[in-house]
Amino acid sequence: MTVTRRTLAAAAAALAALPALAAPKTRPLIIAHRGASGERPEHTLMGYRLAIAEGADFIEPDLVPTKDGHLVVRHENEIGGTTDVARHAEFAGRKTTKTIDGQQITGWFTEDFTLAELKTLRARERLPQLRPGSAAYDGREPIPTFQEMVDLAKSETRRLGRPIGVYPEMKHPTYFASVGLPLEHRLLAALKANDLDSKGAPVFVQCFEVGALKTFRTLSKARLIQLVSREGGPADLPTVTYAQMTTPAGLKAVAAYADGLGPEYPMVIPTAATSPASTRRCSPPASTACSATSRAWPPPRAGPERLHAASRRPSSANAGVRTASSAALSEALASINCPAGSPTVIAPARSFSRTSARLGAERSAMGGAPGGRLPATCSSIMVA
């Protein structure tokens, strides 16, 4: 397991575990979290296509099962917020309340629908007020299966002449096992069917739970990523916290079954809640990449969002432009061998392209930088 230590500076863990796929060491992998989130509804084939067009090396799906055992791509198994299911009168009786990982959730759930039934629904933007541009694409595509997403990655690999990998997350594996729909063997079958069950294959399997990854380690040769968050702990180990897992002893234990670590971004990037203002100032103050204020960017957000390393081409016009970073972030960037003095920008992953990062109304709505374009950079921290 490759973990660059100082307070979880593991942003480059996935890259370090992938020497065969990473082209030059100065170009970390770009991982499209849920697709081109903010520009297209999450977890749709059109969102993944756009992310690939913008330079993504890997496309990241969250996987949940259907009633008849197919793996489909949704952020959660509750689909009321990401599809038009509420408009389907024939499914009104499927609305229910369930307890998942200790939380009561009301809505419609993938495990109560067959794949054929889910295919009658259409995807929609989860945050339409925050992402009106993405919401304009509501209703255009159905929920994709994991196989359809893998097929897209393969076809784009052939078309572009460069590898496009997949970065699936097993969602709520303990819960799904409890209702007779375990994820591990289903995912294993999909990887084997697509020649992805090897260390050198363009795939990483990730999960917030520990048991599922340990089980998968015994089944598959694919590389595994343990996801961690600032708060809480894995749902399958109620007496264990992520804080314990990210101590030196905890990391040593994780290294026994996982190849990398996926931390929530404030564990690596300083925010208003985690670091002094002096570590958040832009340098030089006149930088067009960010405001020389004490506001942290990206702003704190709830939920176990992951941090990944991303790359941009250097731009001579933007030489010297650099956002401030914590010692941990600097160490993470150094670990991926980015040339000294290269411009670095911190911004959310959504809307990144290979040569620029677009900031629009969504960024302003989140309290971040004003709309416009950030400069092309050699190295960026990509936060989904």
Buried (B, 14 or more C-beta within 10 A) or exposed (E): BBBBEBBBBBBBBBBBBBEEBBEEBBBBBBBBBBBBBBBBBBBBBBBBBBBBEBBBBBBBBBBBBBBEEBBBBBBBBBBBBBBBBBEBEEBEEBBEEBEBBEEEBEBBBBBBBEBEBBBBBBBBBBBBEBBBBBBBBBBBBBBBBBBBBBBBBBEBBEEEEEBBBBBBBBBBBBBBBEBEBBBBEBBBEBBBEBEBBBEEBBBBBBBBBBBBBBBBBEBBEBBBBBBBBBEBBBBBBEEBBBBEBBEEEBBEBBBEBBBBBBBBBBBBBBBBEBBEEEBBBBBEEEBEBBBBEEBBBBBBEEEBBBBBBBBBEBBEEBEEBBBBBBEBBBBBBBBBBBEEEBBBBBBBBBBBBBBBBBBBEBBEEBEBBEEEBBBBBBBBBBBB
